[in-house]
Amino acid sequence: MRRLPDTSRIMIVTDAWHAQVNGVVRTLSMLSAQLETLGQRVLVVGPDRFRTLPCPSYPEVRLSVLPRRRMARLFDEFAPDALHIATEGPLGIAASRLARRAGWQFTTAYHTRFPDYLAARIALPQQLAYAWLRRFHGRGSGTMVATRSLAAELRAHGFANTLLWSRGVDAAQFHPARAAPLAYERPIFLSVGRLAVEKNLAAFLDLDLPGTRLVVGDGPERARLEQRYGGSRTVFLGALQGVALARLFASSDVFVFPSRTDTFGLVVLEALASGTPVAAFPVCGPRDIIGGAVPPVGVLDEDLRAAALRALTIDRAECRRFAERFSWEACATLFMQNLVPVRPP
């Protein structure tokens, strides 16, 4: 297969972009910055370039309206050497159609378990969602996935040509040295993420744990969860970023990750880089990241309370050493290896 030029023009099309706050946006932000550091020219095509409407039931997410014409102009103006379609929304669909019409090759990524999300929100049968996703991703030259477990899962649903593409962590920002005293009863159990039904926050908030539970994030479930669980022992802090978030990661005793639907879980790496052990269910994502860690840096158990309490005994220095294996440079290098030239040989 024809190789990309050493310095390439890489177009990344994504329906998830700033000002959204989620793992996809963080991944693509860090990826694009690292690609440019490695000498590539990168154009991220997100909803900020188009007229948008709020997504029903999730107004924080903006959906691009009739993007095809402007997308075609961006294709012509940037003339990419490689095209990567990161999401399956309106922009991803428009980019896929235009690329196929031009005879271009492209890669895609499977960031989000939409079949699980749709089943939780509108009771759409999962087989229908998988059929559509299989068709969408099958039109590309390869689908990037974050873990081997996810690749096996997608192959079982009929997906072909999955490409492994792991993640990184900013080990300078997320660091144990940022720890500071917190005015909460210890032990402190922290959860960070979107407050949405698919994140399974109730599995954490229903636990009978000592000390304090801190919840960082925003989303459509925040008001309901705060009304039901908020109090002196369960504190909702809203969305935090940068140093404020890094300080909280480093200052907590255990990071609890209750999601069963994430394809990776960047926050798991951010917690570990901060020296904070992880408690999670033994599912895709946490299992791939920390399941085989020796010495252990977290606890995976179907009994999430037991996992959280056992995680209190883990050596925090081992968590930091483990996270240092993950870099955004390695993530960007692997991404480039997975790309294909837009023009077939």
Steps between C-alpha positions, in 0.01 A plus 500: 500500500626848414645682802408848613755780452725561802323834541134443425180699495266312733130586516307382806121528482316486833154580632651518851709813549536803724310621698390144580687343790551126457759237427464522123568874501798461732640220288470691174634822656810328635540297181486801266749695713739206509470441124600862439792459739606204284499724193157424350244753376166431666153636430229405749155544347251529785157649566657840569528548121128443430154610598382272780197402704497349850470123515158393636530397869867606503522875415872518586562305179455706182400329176614654171224590255539437124881487510569342158569815294740659748663161564564466125670843496723397790594181315602704195683773693699275733560216249588244769748219458302299757141522625386369837129500592482488879124492561180371348294821521392747230857609424629145487220397266558798270876438488451132423263573212726765350809283531335203332371723221857624443642146515696578816610250762456588867512356850238518773502458879261332741506729804148456634272203564197653334299174508522498880427873526198482271367194679525687831337817366235397249490118522625457142588133439877465500507284188356788295762744626782251438375436145518871418840545666638193323398653169642843587839373611516233232526770234838608636839330472522422871336580833723613786411364844658570837530147641531138397181418689306752294651367178386148590157626595456681168626202301231292671247753364634460146747791484805437283848656494523649850824686577639533854550861609566549871496826696737718698503721806654839574731383777622854566153639568370197688764449768507397867681825584174688445343341811364749754287476816126475431233615744309172487483201730736224386526263332406694187353300211501694174306455175559713191296494180186605318190476717293298258294184535751283313776587749329296774571755776233351727716188536755723675261730685298210646810352666523504879850643530677678785620856460392715204401444139597776258338524156661711227319563173186633343231365273130426461479288818664749733187662644331166567808342655578805713145518629502132593851458637643844581601572857796533733633154412430520125615825342441600137772737383392558140737495203868562576799514268872572504683546828181492709411155367858372528517615863180314584622179335825512698327590829241220502550155650330283237365567152175311441404432138146354490446505122435174320478657153821701448731376227812604696474753783763775479414602854638166621844594366469853639426361845793258485739770378390701805591207725140408577395132483190397305190298586284383210291221360693230308384622158654617172715803565603460865572131443725583204682783677563358847376141494846348468698758696766353730525633764132601500400862442126448541233249589244358256200333656128460434465609864597865446493578872748222572719626214496857637595392853776265383644772276579703813789261572674538161843662477448843340857511369427187293199676345722783381767268364237303307347811339838624382495223238225682309596803289320713245804478273461121482127547443561742210767276345267201502221715354723602209595138437129414469421778251464432126564736206179649363602393149520122461820368338 
